[in-house]
Each structure stands twice: as C-alpha cells, then as structure tokens.
Amino acid sequence: MELVEAWGGTNAGWLAAHLIEAFWNLGYALAHPALWLDWSNPEALMRFIYYGASVELFFVALVLFLLVTAIGMIWNGFMWGIVRGLEGFANTVGRFAAWAGLAMVLQQIVIIFMQRVFAVSQMSFGFGKVVTFDISWWSEELKLYNAMVVTLCVAYTFVQGGHVRVDLVYAPARYRVKKAIDMFGSLFFMLPAVTLIWLYAWFFFWRNMVVPTVSASDPLDRMLAKARALRWNIETIGFSPNGFNAYFLFKVLLLAFTAMVMLQAVTFFYRSYLEWKEGPLSEGNFLDKDEIGDPTAELVAKIH
C-alpha cells in the first residue's frame, strides 16, 4: 500500500502503483497461505472475506489477464488451449447441472403421490443414511434445482449459442466487424457487469454466514478488529416453519454464476480475437457444441 500512497497523486500513478503492487500481493498470498486459508484462525477468515472482493484482488486478476493475453497473442496455440479448457469446463458443469431439471420433475411427481395418494406429512430419501424432512421442505427445495439450472448452465448455454441476441446491427456486419463487436462486448459489457455483481454478491453471501456483519466499506484493520468476536452463523431460516432452510446455497450459486460468466467473458474475448486474427476458416474452431439429430433424417437413413 505504500507504493499506492506514494504514487496516488494522479490517476495514472494510482493505476501504475496498483498494477506493480499486484505482483507483490499475489506472491505474498501464495507464499503465506495460512494468513487467509487457515479458517481456524478468525483473522485469517476475515482476511479471506476482505480480499475476496477487494481492490487488491481486482488488480491481481487484471495483471494475470494482461499477462495471459500478451502470451496468447504471441503464441496463439496457448490461447486456443485456454479457450478449449474454459469452454470444456463450462460445458461439463452445464451438462451436469442440466440433470437438476430431471431431478426437479421426478421429485415433484413423488411429492404429489406422497401427498395425494398416501397422505403422508414427511418423506425420507437416502441410501444408507436416510434424510427425513417435512413434505413442505421437499416442495420448497425444488427452487434449488431451478436455481442450479439457471446459474450453472448459463455459461454452457453461451458456449452452445443458445442465448437470445438482437442482431439489428450485428447480423449485416462483415466478419471481422462482428468479431470486433464480440471483443468489445465481452470486455466492456460482460466483464464490468459480472464484476459489479461479484462485489455485491460476495458480501451478501458472507453477511448470511458469519457475525459480526461484514461490509464492503469496512477497511482491513476494522475487519481484523471484528475477528475477535467472529463466529459462524449460517442462515437456516425458511419461509415456513418446516420449509426449506438452506437458503445460503442460493448465495453460493450466485457466486458460482458470477465466476463462470466472468470466465466465459474472458473465453469469448479470446475466441473472438483468434477468429478475427485467423479469418473465417477458424470460426467455430475446437467448439464442442451439442448436436441434436433430425429424427426424420435418421428414420429415412434406417429405411434405406
């Protein structure tokens, strides 16, 4: 922080100081993991909460992005590897989370049968260790499946090209203009939006996990002072007396959603840049898209 204070007289000096200090912050955090990962120490947990949505973390992420981008622009194969890895991650998570939709339907069917046919007030699920909750708990828990589909499949849907887009300007544009629009949109729309969401979602999550209440406006020294009274206070309040009581999981999904969209914005920028540089023949290169077969064509093929 001394460097930031010394150079903070101008905007350029403030930015340069933070970029330089990011290398030190990253190295120090990696060399001293116990200072922020040893959660048996309340001060370490408070450091983790503070730095999870801090200016320091932002500039560490920015420096890493700039370094990886610079290397990828020199060695395009390296950037393609990042694109394939991050798109593969989004596809894997999305394809797995999509099964939550089926689980939601099956559980709803079971709930209806248990309520209307067998007239029971509780249900038990499990293999070996059985979990028993009121019917209303299982009914409200269906919201969690829906939230999983929405939050964990959004990056997957983006990779698959399933999101609705307005093409009034984009559709008639030339190939390279389209790629330039994609790069601009990922850097100046997607990334700022998810960064803002992360800043709110991070402390929104922790306010429902620990006491005393933490705030984005608290400096580090004040949060370390609060660590003396720190204790876990995980949110377990439901909307009904016997209803679903793990609503903190929705906050976890909000953070997961924001992180995945952030990674997808970087991935989309890299893909757009590579396709812009390498030309139309590279469009869709290494893209793992789901293929839905044409039933009529398959039937005709079988007949012949």
Backbone torsions as a table, in degrees:
resi	resn	phi	psi	omega
1	MET	NA	-22.6	179.6
2	GLU	-61.4	-39.3	-179.7
3	LEU	-64.7	-40.6	178.8
4	VAL	-64.0	-42.9	179.7
5	GLU	-65.9	-36.1	-178.3
6	ALA	-71.9	-36.7	-176.5
7	TRP	-99.0	5.0	-170.2
8	GLY	-78.8	11.0	-177.9
9	GLY	-68.7	-29.4	179.6
10	THR	-127.4	162.9	178.8
11	ASN	-63.2	-40.8	179.2
12	ALA	-64.6	-40.6	178.4
13	GLY	-66.1	-41.0	178.0
14	TRP	-61.8	-43.7	179.9
15	LEU	-66.0	-45.6	-179.3
16	ALA	-63.6	-40.1	179.9
17	ALA	-63.2	-42.8	179.6
18	HIS	-66.7	-38.8	179.3
19	LEU	-65.5	-42.1	178.7
20	ILE	-67.9	-43.4	-178.2
21	GLU	-66.8	-22.6	-179.7
22	ALA	-60.4	-36.3	178.0
23	PHE	-62.7	-43.5	178.4
24	TRP	-65.1	-44.3	-178.9
25	ASN	-62.0	-42.4	179.7
26	LEU	-65.3	-46.5	179.9
27	GLY	-62.9	-41.2	-179.3
28	TYR	-67.1	-40.4	179.3
29	ALA	-64.8	-40.6	179.5
30	LEU	-70.7	-32.0	-179.2
31	ALA	-80.7	-19.4	-179.0
32	HIS	-129.9	65.2	-176.9
33	PRO	-64.0	-27.8	-178.2
34	ALA	-65.0	-23.5	-179.1
35	LEU	-67.3	-20.3	-178.5
36	TRP	-135.6	-5.6	179.6
37	LEU	-112.1	-13.5	178.1
38	ASP	-83.8	85.2	-173.0
39	TRP	-75.1	-3.4	171.0
40	SER	-70.2	-18.2	175.6
41	ASN	-98.2	115.2	-178.3
42	PRO	-55.8	-34.7	179.9
43	GLU	-67.3	-35.4	177.5
44	ALA	-64.9	-41.2	177.7
45	LEU	-64.5	-40.1	178.5
46	MET	-65.4	-37.4	175.6
47	ARG	-63.6	-42.2	178.8
48	PHE	-59.9	-44.5	179.9
49	ILE	-64.8	-44.6	-177.5
50	TYR	-63.8	-49.6	-175.0
51	TYR	-76.2	-13.8	-179.6
52	GLY	-65.3	-20.4	177.2
53	ALA	-141.8	48.7	-173.9
54	SER	-108.3	166.6	174.2
55	VAL	-62.3	-37.8	-179.8
56	GLU	-60.8	-45.0	179.3
57	LEU	-65.4	-38.4	179.1
58	PHE	-58.6	-44.9	-177.5
59	PHE	-75.1	-29.0	172.7
60	VAL	-63.5	-46.0	178.4
61	ALA	-63.5	-39.6	179.4
62	LEU	-64.3	-43.1	179.7
63	VAL	-64.3	-43.4	178.0
64	LEU	-62.0	-41.6	178.5
65	PHE	-62.5	-43.9	-179.8
66	LEU	-65.1	-40.5	179.7
67	LEU	-66.0	-47.9	-179.8
68	VAL	-63.2	-39.7	179.1
69	THR	-64.4	-43.3	179.8
70	ALA	-62.9	-43.7	178.2
71	ILE	-64.2	-42.4	-179.0
72	GLY	-66.3	-31.5	177.8
73	MET	-71.5	-25.8	176.3
74	ILE	-83.1	-46.3	178.7
75	TRP	-114.7	96.2	-175.6
76	ASN	-63.1	-29.5	177.9
77	GLY	-61.2	-35.5	176.8
78	PHE	-64.3	-43.6	179.5
79	MET	-67.1	-39.6	176.1
80	TRP	-61.3	-36.6	177.9
81	GLY	-62.7	-40.0	177.3
82	ILE	-65.6	-42.1	179.0
83	VAL	-60.5	-47.2	-179.5
84	ARG	-63.8	-40.9	-179.5
85	GLY	-66.1	-46.4	-177.8
86	LEU	-72.2	-37.1	175.6
87	GLU	-68.1	-36.4	175.7
88	GLY	-63.9	-39.0	177.0
89	PHE	-63.3	-46.0	179.6
90	ALA	-62.8	-41.6	178.9
91	ASN	-64.7	-42.7	-178.5
92	THR	-63.7	-48.5	179.6
93	VAL	-63.0	-43.7	-178.0
94	GLY	-65.9	-43.1	179.6
95	ARG	-64.7	-36.0	177.6
96	PHE	-70.9	-46.9	-177.6
97	ALA	-65.6	-25.2	-179.7
98	ALA	-62.4	-25.6	178.1
99	TRP	-66.6	-16.1	176.5
100	ALA	-62.3	-28.2	176.5
101	GLY	-63.8	-42.2	177.2
102	LEU	-66.8	-42.3	178.5
103	ALA	-60.7	-37.9	179.4
104	MET	-63.3	-43.5	-179.6
105	VAL	-66.0	-46.1	-178.5
106	LEU	-64.3	-41.4	179.8
107	GLN	-66.5	-37.5	177.6
108	GLN	-63.6	-39.5	177.5
109	ILE	-62.8	-44.4	178.9
110	VAL	-62.2	-41.8	-179.7
111	ILE	-61.4	-43.5	-179.8
112	ILE	-62.6	-44.0	179.3
113	PHE	-64.3	-42.9	-177.9
114	MET	-66.7	-35.1	-179.4
115	GLN	-77.8	-49.5	-170.4
116	ARG	-87.4	-32.1	-176.0
117	VAL	-95.9	-49.6	-175.3
118	PHE	-96.1	-11.9	175.4
119	ALA	52.7	48.6	177.9
120	VAL	-103.6	159.1	-178.0
121	SER	-104.5	-10.7	-179.4
122	GLN	-134.2	155.2	175.6
123	MET	-130.9	146.7	178.7
124	SER	-124.0	128.9	175.4
125	PHE	-124.7	150.8	173.4
126	GLY	144.9	161.1	176.7
127	PHE	-125.3	112.4	-175.3
128	GLY	86.9	-67.3	176.2
129	LYS	-104.3	115.3	-174.3
130	VAL	-92.5	135.9	177.4
131	VAL	-108.1	125.3	-177.1
132	THR	-118.9	126.2	176.4
133	PHE	-140.3	164.3	176.2
134	ASP	-65.0	154.2	178.8
135	ILE	-56.7	-38.4	-178.8
136	SER	-65.3	-30.4	177.1
137	TRP	-63.7	-47.5	-179.5
138	TRP	-66.3	-33.6	179.6
139	SER	-67.0	-44.1	179.7
140	GLU	-72.1	-26.4	-179.5
141	GLU	-67.1	-18.6	177.2
142	LEU	-58.3	-27.7	178.0
143	LYS	-61.2	-32.4	-179.1
144	LEU	-65.3	-40.8	177.5
145	TYR	-61.5	-43.2	179.2
146	ASN	-62.8	-40.9	178.7
147	ALA	-65.2	-36.1	177.9
148	MET	-62.9	-43.2	179.8
149	VAL	-63.4	-43.1	-177.0
150	VAL	-68.8	-47.7	-171.8
151	THR	-81.1	-38.9	-174.0
152	LEU	-90.3	-12.4	-179.9
153	CYS	-102.8	-1.3	-174.5
154	VAL	-68.3	-41.8	178.8
155	ALA	-68.9	-38.7	177.0
156	TYR	-60.8	-43.8	179.1
157	THR	-64.5	-35.5	177.6
158	PHE	-64.4	-44.6	178.6
159	VAL	-60.7	-39.0	-178.6
160	GLN	-78.0	-5.6	179.9
161	GLY	73.6	30.0	-175.4
162	GLY	-93.6	-5.7	179.8
163	HIS	-79.6	147.6	178.5
164	VAL	-75.4	134.4	177.3
165	ARG	-134.1	149.5	178.4
166	VAL	-93.0	120.0	-171.5
167	ASP	-108.5	26.6	-178.1
168	LEU	-61.3	-39.9	179.1
169	VAL	-98.8	-37.2	-171.6
170	TYR	-71.3	-44.1	-172.7
171	ALA	-59.1	-47.5	-177.7
172	PRO	-80.6	-2.5	-176.6
173	ALA	-73.0	156.4	176.8
174	ARG	-70.1	165.9	-173.9
175	TYR	-56.1	-53.5	-176.4
176	ARG	-67.8	-30.9	176.0
177	VAL	-65.8	-40.6	177.6
178	LYS	-59.8	-44.8	-179.2
179	LYS	-66.2	-35.9	176.3
180	ALA	-65.1	-39.6	176.6
181	ILE	-63.6	-41.3	178.8
182	ASP	-62.7	-43.6	179.0
183	MET	-64.0	-44.4	179.8
184	PHE	-62.6	-44.5	-178.5
185	GLY	-63.5	-40.8	-179.2
186	SER	-67.6	-36.8	-177.9
187	LEU	-81.2	-37.5	-170.6
188	PHE	-108.7	-3.9	175.7
189	PHE	-122.2	-56.8	-176.9
190	MET	-64.5	-54.8	-175.2
191	LEU	-63.4	-46.6	177.2
192	PRO	-62.0	-37.9	-178.5
193	ALA	-64.3	-47.8	-177.9
194	VAL	-72.2	-28.6	175.1
195	THR	-64.0	-42.5	178.1
196	LEU	-64.7	-42.5	178.3
197	ILE	-61.6	-41.3	-179.4
198	TRP	-61.7	-41.4	-178.4
199	LEU	-60.8	-38.0	178.0
200	TYR	-79.4	-42.9	-174.5
201	ALA	-67.4	-33.8	-177.0
202	TRP	-61.7	-52.0	-179.1
203	PHE	-76.8	-26.8	172.8
204	PHE	-60.4	-39.4	178.0
205	PHE	-67.2	-49.6	-174.1
206	TRP	-71.7	-23.8	175.7
207	ARG	-66.8	-18.8	177.6
208	ASN	-103.6	12.5	-178.4
209	MET	-121.4	-32.2	-176.4
210	VAL	-135.9	159.3	167.9
211	VAL	-130.5	147.8	1.3
212	PRO	-64.0	162.1	-178.6
213	THR	-64.2	134.3	177.0
214	VAL	-100.8	153.2	-176.5
215	SER	-140.1	149.9	178.0
216	ALA	-65.6	-21.5	-179.0
217	SER	-86.2	-6.7	-178.7
218	ASP	-77.3	127.6	172.9
219	PRO	-71.9	167.9	-175.6
220	LEU	-61.8	-42.0	-177.4
221	ASP	-64.1	-34.0	178.2
222	ARG	-71.1	-38.0	178.8
223	MET	-68.5	-35.7	176.5
224	LEU	-67.0	-33.1	175.6
225	ALA	-66.6	-37.0	177.7
226	LYS	-67.3	-22.5	-177.7
227	ALA	-60.6	-22.6	179.3
228	ARG	-62.6	-30.3	-179.7
229	ALA	-109.0	14.4	-173.9
230	LEU	-69.8	136.8	172.3
231	ARG	-154.2	156.0	178.6
232	TRP	-73.0	139.0	178.1
233	ASN	-146.1	65.6	-174.1
234	ILE	-66.3	132.9	-177.3
235	GLU	-63.5	120.7	178.0
236	THR	-132.0	25.2	-178.6
237	ILE	-92.5	127.5	178.2
238	GLY	-101.9	173.3	179.5
239	PHE	-80.6	-15.6	177.4
240	SER	-136.4	160.6	-175.3
241	PRO	-54.3	-39.6	-179.3
242	ASN	-112.2	19.2	-175.8
243	GLY	-83.6	-179.3	-179.1
244	PHE	-58.6	130.6	-171.9
245	ASN	-126.1	26.0	178.0
246	ALA	-121.3	50.9	-176.2
247	TYR	-71.4	-11.1	175.3
248	PHE	-64.6	-22.2	178.3
249	LEU	-64.5	-29.1	176.9
250	PHE	-66.7	-34.5	176.4
251	LYS	-68.7	-36.5	176.2
252	VAL	-62.6	-43.1	179.1
253	LEU	-65.2	-33.6	177.6
254	LEU	-64.2	-41.5	177.0
255	LEU	-66.3	-41.4	178.8
256	ALA	-63.3	-42.2	177.5
257	PHE	-58.4	-47.1	-177.6
258	THR	-64.3	-43.3	-179.8
259	ALA	-64.2	-40.6	-177.9
260	MET	-70.4	-37.8	177.4
261	VAL	-68.3	-35.7	177.4
262	MET	-62.5	-46.2	177.5
263	LEU	-64.0	-37.2	-179.9
264	GLN	-69.5	-32.8	176.3
265	ALA	-63.4	-42.8	177.1
266	VAL	-64.2	-44.5	179.7
267	THR	-60.5	-42.7	-178.4
268	PHE	-66.6	-37.4	176.3
269	PHE	-63.0	-46.0	-179.9
270	TYR	-63.0	-44.9	179.6
271	ARG	-63.1	-43.7	-179.4
272	SER	-62.9	-40.7	178.8
273	TYR	-63.9	-46.6	-178.8
274	LEU	-64.3	-40.8	178.3
275	GLU	-69.7	-33.0	175.5
276	TRP	-66.3	-42.3	-176.8
277	LYS	-73.7	-41.2	-172.8
278	GLU	-90.6	-10.6	174.4
279	GLY	94.9	177.0	-174.1
280	PRO	-57.9	-29.6	-178.4
281	LEU	-66.6	-19.8	-179.4
282	SER	-90.2	-4.8	-177.3
283	GLU	-63.8	129.6	-178.6
284	GLY	76.4	12.7	-179.1
285	ASN	-62.8	130.1	179.1
286	PHE	63.0	15.9	-177.4
287	LEU	-80.5	120.8	-178.3
288	ASP	-95.3	88.7	-179.0
289	LYS	-103.5	143.0	176.6
290	ASP	-69.5	139.2	178.6
291	GLU	-112.3	122.1	177.1
292	ILE	-99.7	115.1	-175.4
293	GLY	-67.9	153.8	176.1
294	ASP	-86.4	109.2	-177.9
295	PRO	-56.5	-38.2	-179.0
296	THR	-65.7	-44.6	179.8
297	ALA	-63.8	-38.5	179.6
298	GLU	-66.7	-38.7	179.4
299	LEU	-65.7	-41.8	178.8
300	VAL	-63.7	-40.7	179.8
301	ALA	-63.0	-38.5	179.1
302	LYS	-67.7	-37.4	-178.9
303	ILE	-65.4	-40.5	-179.0
304	HIS	-80.8	NA	NA
